[in-house]
Amino acid sequence: MSDRRIEGAGVRSGLESQAGQQSSSAPLLKVSDVSVSYGEILALKNIFLEIRHGEIIALLGSNGAGKSTMINAISGLVAIKSGRIEFNGTEIHRTSCRDRFRLGIGISPEGRRVFPTMSVEENLMVGAQALRSLRKASEDFDFVYEIFPKLKERRRQVSGTLSGGEQQMLAIGRALMGRPKLLLMDEPSLGMAPIIIEQVLGVSRLLRNRGISILLAEQNAGTALALADRAYMLSLGTVSDSRNASDINAGELTSAYFGG
């Protein structure tokens, strides 16, 4: 997949205008002192996290560290116990998941969660539900198919028959149909072969160049750090470290936190 082909596609012109927001000093997303509990279990404890316009942020940690809970709290799939979440300067932690989607927060969830009895194209249309015209939806189909040509080839195919990598492409494509300013990706490399991981996650840089910020929750530290600008490490529901990704030695990180 080449950057040249994507850049030459001439679609999704609205994203180029978002790229100018990268110079903004205010963060796109600001998570302040957020805690989340499941019954008596405190899953996140006083989390502070920021994402700037056009950044790729890695959210790292072992299973049970709180990565998926953080993604779900930002998207609105779980309620926070305390703290604040602001998106583009607006408080969103009391708004619905649907309203956050309309504001520009897209999610590619853990486990992909495609609709298995629906076609690829029908799954993508679910992601376009917030758009107001078929013309805009058509532009977004073009955009997704340029990024993931396999989806165009399989557009009439029932999604449950796709490979794991193709389903992950579909989950990301479905999120992109909502024209997000922020894309949340939860464990996108889970269960995939290295060559497929490269194809799927390589799209992150292309999206960042189009002005889309990305929060990448990954247990695979090396993969995430190779893509990210900055990284937050979660351990037992708290942020144990946050640094520029280039300042983190992936081998040391894996050894320290994952026993690799």
C-alpha positions as CSV (number, residue, x, y, z in Angstrom):
1,M,0.0,0.0,0.0
2,S,1.6,3.3,-1.0
3,D,1.0,6.8,0.4
4,R,1.1,8.1,-3.2
5,R,-1.9,6.1,-4.2
6,I,-3.9,7.2,-1.2
7,E,-2.9,10.8,-1.6
8,G,-3.8,10.7,-5.3
9,A,-7.3,9.4,-4.6
10,G,-8.9,12.9,-4.4
11,V,-11.5,11.8,-1.9
12,R,-12.5,12.8,1.6
13,S,-11.5,16.4,1.1
14,G,-13.0,17.4,4.4
15,L,-10.1,15.6,6.2
16,E,-7.5,17.8,4.7
17,S,-9.1,20.8,6.4
18,Q,-8.8,18.9,9.7
19,A,-5.1,18.7,9.2
20,G,-4.8,22.4,9.9
21,Q,-6.0,21.8,13.4
22,Q,-2.7,20.0,14.2
23,S,-1.1,23.4,15.2
24,S,-3.8,24.1,17.7
25,S,-2.4,24.3,21.3
26,A,-5.6,23.0,22.9
27,P,-5.8,19.1,23.0
28,L,-8.4,17.4,20.9
29,L,-9.2,15.0,23.8
30,K,-8.6,15.7,27.5
31,V,-9.2,13.0,30.2
32,S,-8.9,14.5,33.6
33,D,-8.9,12.5,36.9
34,V,-11.1,9.8,35.5
35,S,-12.0,6.7,37.5
36,V,-14.2,3.8,36.3
37,S,-15.6,1.0,38.5
38,Y,-17.4,-2.2,37.8
39,G,-19.4,-2.7,40.9
40,E,-16.9,-2.7,43.8
41,I,-13.9,-3.2,41.4
42,L,-12.1,0.1,40.5
43,A,-10.9,-0.5,36.9
44,L,-9.4,2.9,36.3
45,K,-8.0,5.2,39.0
46,N,-7.5,9.0,38.5
47,I,-6.4,8.8,34.9
48,F,-5.0,11.9,33.1
49,L,-4.5,11.7,29.4
50,E,-4.3,14.1,26.4
51,I,-4.4,13.6,22.7
52,R,-3.5,16.5,20.4
53,H,-4.8,17.1,16.9
54,G,-3.1,14.7,14.4
55,E,-1.3,12.6,17.0
56,I,-1.1,8.8,17.3
57,I,-1.1,7.8,20.9
58,A,-0.2,4.3,22.1
59,L,-2.1,3.0,25.2
60,L,0.0,0.1,26.5
61,G,-0.3,-2.5,29.2
62,S,-0.9,-6.1,29.9
63,N,-4.3,-7.8,30.0
64,G,-6.4,-6.3,32.7
65,A,-4.4,-3.1,32.9
66,G,-7.4,-1.0,31.9
67,K,-6.8,-0.3,28.2
68,S,-10.2,-1.4,26.9
69,T,-12.0,0.3,29.8
70,M,-10.2,3.5,28.9
71,I,-11.3,3.2,25.2
72,N,-14.9,2.4,26.3
73,A,-15.0,5.3,28.7
74,I,-13.9,7.7,26.0
75,S,-16.4,6.3,23.5
76,G,-19.3,6.2,26.0
77,L,-19.7,2.5,26.2
78,V,-19.0,2.6,29.9
79,A,-19.8,5.4,32.4
80,I,-17.1,7.1,34.4
81,K,-17.4,7.2,38.2
82,S,-15.6,10.5,38.5
83,G,-13.5,13.0,36.6
84,R,-14.0,14.8,33.2
85,I,-13.7,13.9,29.5
86,E,-13.5,16.8,27.1
87,F,-13.5,16.6,23.3
88,N,-12.7,19.6,21.2
89,G,-13.2,21.8,24.3
90,T,-16.7,20.3,25.1
91,E,-17.5,18.1,28.1
92,I,-18.7,14.7,26.7
93,H,-18.7,12.4,29.7
94,R,-22.4,12.8,30.3
95,T,-23.3,12.4,26.6
96,S,-24.4,9.2,24.8
97,C,-22.2,7.0,22.8
98,R,-24.2,8.0,19.7
99,D,-23.7,11.7,20.3
100,R,-20.0,11.2,20.8
101,F,-19.9,9.4,17.4
102,R,-21.6,12.4,15.8
103,L,-19.1,14.7,17.4
104,G,-16.3,12.8,15.7
105,I,-15.2,9.9,17.9
106,G,-15.0,6.6,16.0
107,I,-14.2,3.2,17.5
108,S,-12.8,0.0,16.1
109,P,-13.6,-2.3,19.1
110,E,-11.7,-5.2,20.5
111,G,-12.8,-8.4,18.8
112,R,-13.9,-6.4,15.6
113,R,-17.6,-6.9,16.3
114,V,-18.7,-6.9,12.7
115,F,-22.3,-7.9,11.9
116,P,-21.6,-11.4,10.6
117,T,-24.8,-11.9,8.6
118,M,-24.6,-8.5,6.8
119,S,-22.4,-7.8,3.8
120,V,-19.3,-5.6,3.9
121,E,-21.2,-2.8,2.3
122,E,-24.0,-3.1,4.8
123,N,-21.6,-3.0,7.7
124,L,-20.0,0.2,6.3
125,M,-23.5,1.8,5.9
126,V,-24.0,1.2,9.7
127,G,-21.0,3.4,10.2
128,A,-22.4,6.1,8.0
129,Q,-25.6,6.5,9.9
130,A,-24.6,9.9,11.2
131,L,-24.2,11.4,7.7
132,R,-27.0,13.4,6.3
133,S,-26.7,12.6,2.6
134,L,-26.1,9.7,0.3
135,R,-23.6,11.8,-1.6
136,K,-21.4,12.1,1.5
137,A,-21.7,8.4,2.2
138,S,-20.6,7.7,-1.4
139,E,-17.5,9.8,-0.8
140,D,-16.7,7.8,2.3
141,F,-17.1,4.5,0.6
142,D,-14.5,5.7,-1.9
143,F,-12.2,6.7,0.9
144,V,-12.5,3.3,2.7
145,Y,-12.1,1.3,-0.4
146,E,-9.0,3.3,-1.4
147,I,-7.4,2.4,1.9
148,F,-8.6,-1.2,2.0
149,P,-9.0,-2.5,-1.6
150,K,-9.8,-5.9,-0.2
151,L,-13.0,-4.5,1.2
152,K,-14.0,-3.3,-2.2
153,E,-13.4,-6.7,-3.7
154,R,-15.5,-8.3,-0.9
155,R,-18.2,-5.6,-0.7
156,R,-21.0,-8.0,-1.5
157,Q,-19.6,-10.8,0.7
158,V,-21.2,-11.7,4.1
159,S,-18.9,-10.3,6.7
160,G,-18.9,-13.5,8.8
161,T,-17.0,-15.3,6.1
162,L,-14.1,-12.8,5.9
163,S,-10.7,-13.6,7.3
164,G,-9.7,-12.1,10.7
165,G,-7.6,-9.5,9.0
166,E,-10.3,-8.5,6.6
167,Q,-12.8,-8.2,9.5
168,Q,-10.3,-5.9,11.3
169,M,-10.1,-3.8,8.1
170,L,-13.9,-3.7,8.1
171,A,-14.1,-2.6,11.7
172,I,-11.7,0.3,11.0
173,G,-13.5,1.2,7.8
174,R,-16.9,1.2,9.5
175,A,-15.5,3.7,12.1
176,L,-14.1,5.9,9.3
177,M,-17.5,6.1,7.6
178,G,-18.6,8.4,10.5
179,R,-15.8,10.9,9.5
180,P,-14.1,10.8,12.9
181,K,-11.7,13.4,14.2
182,L,-10.5,10.8,16.7
183,L,-10.3,7.1,16.0
184,L,-10.1,4.7,18.9
185,M,-8.5,1.3,18.0
186,D,-8.8,-1.4,20.6
187,E,-6.3,-4.3,20.2
188,P,-6.3,-4.2,16.4
189,S,-3.4,-6.7,16.1
190,L,-5.0,-9.4,18.3
191,G,-4.8,-12.8,16.7
192,M,-3.4,-11.6,13.4
193,A,-0.3,-12.7,11.5
194,P,2.6,-10.1,11.3
195,I,2.1,-9.3,7.6
196,I,-1.6,-8.6,8.2
197,I,-0.8,-6.5,11.2
198,E,1.6,-4.4,9.1
199,Q,-1.1,-3.9,6.4
200,V,-3.8,-3.0,8.9
201,L,-1.8,-0.7,11.3
202,G,0.2,0.9,8.5
203,V,-3.0,2.8,7.6
204,S,-2.6,4.7,10.9
205,R,0.1,6.9,9.5
206,L,-2.0,7.7,6.4
207,L,-5.0,8.6,8.6
208,R,-2.8,10.8,10.8
209,N,-1.6,12.6,7.7
210,R,-5.2,13.3,6.9
211,G,-5.7,15.0,10.3
212,I,-7.3,12.1,12.2
213,S,-5.9,11.5,15.7
214,I,-5.6,7.9,16.9
215,L,-5.6,6.3,20.3
216,L,-4.2,2.8,19.8
217,A,-4.7,0.4,22.7
218,E,-2.2,-2.5,22.3
219,Q,-0.7,-5.2,24.3
220,N,1.9,-5.5,21.5
221,A,4.3,-2.8,22.7
222,G,6.7,-2.9,19.8
223,T,4.0,-2.6,17.2
224,A,2.4,0.3,18.9
225,L,5.6,2.2,19.6
226,A,6.7,2.0,16.0
227,L,3.6,3.9,15.0
228,A,3.0,6.3,17.9
229,D,4.1,9.8,18.7
230,R,3.6,9.4,22.4
231,A,2.7,6.5,24.7
232,Y,0.8,6.0,28.0
233,M,1.5,2.9,30.0
234,L,-1.3,1.5,32.2
235,S,-0.7,-0.8,35.1
236,L,-3.5,-1.9,37.4
237,G,-5.8,0.8,36.2
238,T,-3.3,3.7,36.7
239,V,-0.9,5.6,34.3
240,S,2.5,4.3,35.4
241,D,4.5,6.2,32.7
242,S,4.0,8.6,29.8
243,R,6.7,9.6,27.3
244,N,7.5,10.2,23.7
245,A,7.3,6.9,21.9
246,S,10.8,7.4,20.5
247,D,12.2,7.6,24.1
248,I,10.9,4.2,25.0
249,N,12.9,1.0,24.4
250,A,10.4,-1.5,23.3
251,G,12.5,-4.4,24.5
252,E,12.8,-3.1,27.9
253,L,9.1,-2.2,28.1
254,T,8.1,-5.7,27.0
255,S,10.4,-7.3,29.5
256,A,9.3,-5.1,32.3
257,Y,5.6,-5.3,31.9
258,F,4.9,-8.4,29.9
259,G,7.7,-10.7,30.9
260,G,9.0,-10.9,27.3
